[in-house]
Amino acid sequence: MKMRPTLILLALPAPGGAMAAQLWCMPDTICRTGGACHATTDTETSVRLNDKDSATPSLRTHAEDVALTRTHNGASVQWQGVSADGADEILAWRPADGSFVYLIRSQGREVRATGRCDIQ
């Protein structure tokens, strides 16, 4: 019996094909209600927007995935959702320069983080 070599092919996305894009956003400044702001380089304060171009993006923040809805699409792109504890979470990103603003609003308090995002 003659043996034939077996060819195994892996399914890889074609160059330029659709892939789930993520935004990794690293704050350089965090401000709390009342204007108390501080600089940060702590990667634990970063947020990651998964599947940014899909109909069901989610924000990975504070060890939680928050389902988002795109609420604005122009020079700035904005997504909004509600965390498990009922906080409003908003991420606004300006693709032209990579800058972002991330807001958490809960019980009359607000945390605002600003910095830059990288597409990954």
C-alpha positions as CSV (number, residue, x, y, z in Angstrom):
1,M,0.0,0.0,0.0
2,K,1.4,3.4,-1.0
3,M,1.3,6.2,1.6
4,R,0.4,9.7,0.5
5,P,1.6,12.7,2.4
6,T,-1.2,14.5,4.2
7,L,-1.4,18.2,3.9
8,I,-2.9,20.1,6.9
9,L,-4.1,23.6,6.3
10,L,-4.8,26.1,9.0
11,A,-7.6,28.6,8.6
12,L,-6.1,32.0,8.9
13,P,-7.7,35.3,8.2
14,A,-6.7,36.7,4.8
15,P,-4.5,39.8,4.8
16,G,-6.8,42.8,5.1
17,G,-9.6,40.5,6.3
18,A,-12.0,41.4,9.1
19,M,-10.6,40.9,12.5
20,A,-12.1,41.9,15.9
21,A,-10.3,45.2,16.7
22,Q,-9.7,46.2,20.2
23,L,-8.9,49.6,21.7
24,W,-6.5,49.6,24.7
25,C,-6.9,52.9,26.5
26,M,-4.3,54.0,29.0
27,P,-5.2,57.0,31.2
28,D,-2.6,59.6,31.9
29,T,-4.9,61.6,34.2
30,I,-7.8,60.6,36.5
31,C,-10.2,63.1,38.0
32,R,-12.9,62.6,40.6
33,T,-16.0,64.7,41.5
34,G,-14.8,67.9,43.0
35,G,-11.8,68.3,40.7
36,A,-9.3,66.2,42.5
37,C,-7.1,65.0,39.6
38,H,-3.9,63.0,39.6
39,A,-1.5,61.6,37.0
40,T,-1.2,57.9,36.5
41,T,0.9,55.3,34.7
42,D,-0.7,52.3,36.4
43,T,-1.8,49.8,33.8
44,E,-4.5,48.6,36.3
45,T,-6.4,51.8,35.4
46,S,-6.5,51.0,31.7
47,V,-9.6,49.9,29.9
48,R,-10.0,47.7,26.8
49,L,-12.8,48.0,24.3
50,N,-13.4,44.6,22.7
51,D,-14.9,44.3,19.2
52,K,-15.1,48.0,18.7
53,D,-16.6,47.8,15.2
54,S,-19.2,45.2,16.0
55,A,-22.8,45.5,17.0
56,T,-22.0,44.1,20.5
57,P,-18.8,45.8,21.8
58,S,-17.8,45.4,25.4
59,L,-15.6,47.3,27.7
60,R,-13.2,45.4,30.0
61,T,-12.8,47.5,33.1
62,H,-12.5,46.8,36.9
63,A,-12.5,43.0,36.2
64,E,-15.9,43.3,34.5
65,D,-17.1,43.2,30.9
66,V,-19.7,46.0,30.3
67,A,-21.9,45.7,27.2
68,L,-21.8,48.9,25.2
69,T,-23.9,50.6,22.5
70,R,-22.3,53.0,20.0
71,T,-24.0,56.4,20.6
72,H,-22.0,58.6,18.3
73,N,-20.0,58.0,15.2
74,G,-18.1,61.0,13.6
75,A,-14.8,62.8,14.3
76,S,-15.3,61.2,17.8
77,V,-16.8,57.8,18.4
78,Q,-18.7,57.2,21.6
79,W,-20.0,54.1,23.4
80,Q,-22.2,53.9,26.5
81,G,-23.3,51.1,28.8
82,V,-24.2,50.3,32.4
83,S,-22.0,48.3,34.7
84,A,-23.3,45.5,37.0
85,D,-23.6,47.9,39.9
86,G,-25.6,50.4,37.9
87,A,-22.9,53.0,37.0
88,D,-23.1,54.7,33.6
89,E,-19.9,54.1,31.7
90,I,-19.1,56.2,28.6
91,L,-16.0,56.0,26.4
92,A,-15.4,58.7,23.8
93,W,-12.4,58.2,21.4
94,R,-11.0,60.5,18.7
95,P,-9.4,58.3,16.0
96,A,-7.5,61.3,14.5
97,D,-5.1,61.6,17.5
98,G,-6.0,58.5,19.6
99,S,-7.2,60.6,22.6
100,F,-10.0,59.4,24.8
101,V,-12.3,60.3,27.7
102,Y,-13.7,57.6,29.9
103,L,-16.5,58.5,32.4
104,I,-18.0,56.6,35.2
105,R,-21.1,58.2,36.7
106,S,-22.8,56.7,39.8
107,Q,-24.8,58.1,42.6
108,G,-24.0,61.7,41.8
109,R,-20.3,61.1,41.6
110,E,-18.1,61.1,38.5
111,V,-14.7,59.7,37.6
112,R,-13.1,61.0,34.5
113,A,-10.0,59.4,32.9
114,T,-8.2,60.9,29.9
115,G,-5.3,59.6,27.8
116,R,-4.5,57.8,24.6
117,C,-5.8,54.5,23.0
118,D,-3.9,52.1,20.8
119,I,-5.7,49.8,18.3
120,Q,-4.7,46.2,18.8
